[in-house]
Amino acid sequence: MLEQTLIQTLLLLGVTIAILITFRRIGVPPSLGYLLVGILLGSKTAGPVIQSDYIGMIAEFGIVFLLFTIGLSFSLSQI
């Protein structure tokens, strides 16, 4: 059980880092990279599925980081 959680966490982090580095090089905002990782590795998609039972807490932190990243993209004058 612990091995499966560790493997899924490393898969999630590895794919996230690879996509964010790629998106940064081509000039795409990182928030779109986070969304792409969620689509690719989500529990409702075809692909290497990250089971929501094990990664629920990490997903909550991911949403917080996504909102923080989106918040950094805007200034007060734009809001």
Wavefront OBJ file of the C-alpha trace (Angstrom):
o trace
v 0.000 0.000 0.000
v 2.756 2.452 0.926
v 4.780 1.517 -2.165
v 1.817 2.197 -4.435
v 1.259 5.608 -2.854
v 4.940 6.483 -3.230
v 5.006 5.381 -6.879
v 1.872 7.378 -7.673
v 3.241 10.457 -5.921
v 6.539 10.243 -7.796
v 4.677 9.756 -11.090
v 2.538 12.792 -10.367
v 5.507 14.976 -9.418
v 7.643 13.771 -12.329
v 4.970 14.434 -14.945
v 4.185 17.809 -13.393
v 7.820 18.914 -13.457
v 8.299 17.722 -17.046
v 5.184 19.503 -18.297
v 5.960 22.727 -16.426
v 9.515 22.851 -17.771
v 8.201 22.261 -21.296
v 5.486 24.893 -20.930
v 7.978 27.415 -19.538
v 10.294 26.915 -22.534
v 7.506 27.493 -25.049
v 6.048 30.426 -23.102
v 2.749 28.906 -21.940
v 1.480 29.865 -18.447
v 2.167 27.224 -15.776
v -1.473 27.173 -14.668
v -2.330 25.488 -17.977
v 0.362 22.924 -17.234
v -1.256 22.076 -13.923
v -4.590 21.638 -15.659
v -3.008 19.380 -18.284
v -1.464 17.181 -15.589
v -4.865 16.889 -13.940
v -6.431 15.861 -17.230
v -3.689 13.353 -18.038
v -3.466 11.707 -14.625
v -6.977 12.180 -13.279
v -9.077 9.304 -12.063
v -11.640 9.798 -14.849
v -9.228 9.750 -17.804
v -7.512 7.089 -19.873
v -3.858 6.845 -18.996
v -1.803 6.156 -15.886
v -4.522 6.826 -13.354
v -3.692 8.334 -10.001
v -6.223 6.854 -7.594
v -8.089 9.530 -5.692
v -8.082 7.518 -2.463
v -4.337 7.933 -2.070
v -3.748 11.357 -3.553
v -6.723 13.309 -2.177
v -4.735 15.470 0.189
v -2.068 16.235 -2.416
v -4.842 17.238 -4.830
v -6.181 19.750 -2.300
v -2.725 21.316 -2.044
v -2.534 21.320 -5.840
v -5.724 23.349 -6.055
v -4.356 25.837 -3.534
v -1.124 26.176 -5.534
v -3.091 26.528 -8.790
v -5.189 29.346 -7.333
v -2.061 30.984 -5.931
v -0.394 30.825 -9.357
v -3.463 32.306 -11.031
v -3.521 35.049 -8.389
v 0.100 35.936 -9.120
v -0.766 36.380 -12.797
v -3.077 39.332 -12.081
v -2.388 42.724 -10.533
v -4.890 44.722 -8.494
v -5.488 47.096 -11.399
v -6.511 44.174 -13.635
v -8.987 42.849 -11.084
l 1 2 3 4 5 6 7 8 9 10 11 12 13 14 15 16 17 18 19 20 21 22 23 24 25 26 27 28 29 30 31 32 33 34 35 36 37 38 39 40 41 42 43 44 45 46 47 48 49 50 51 52 53 54 55 56 57 58 59 60 61 62 63 64 65 66 67 68 69 70 71 72 73 74 75 76 77 78 79
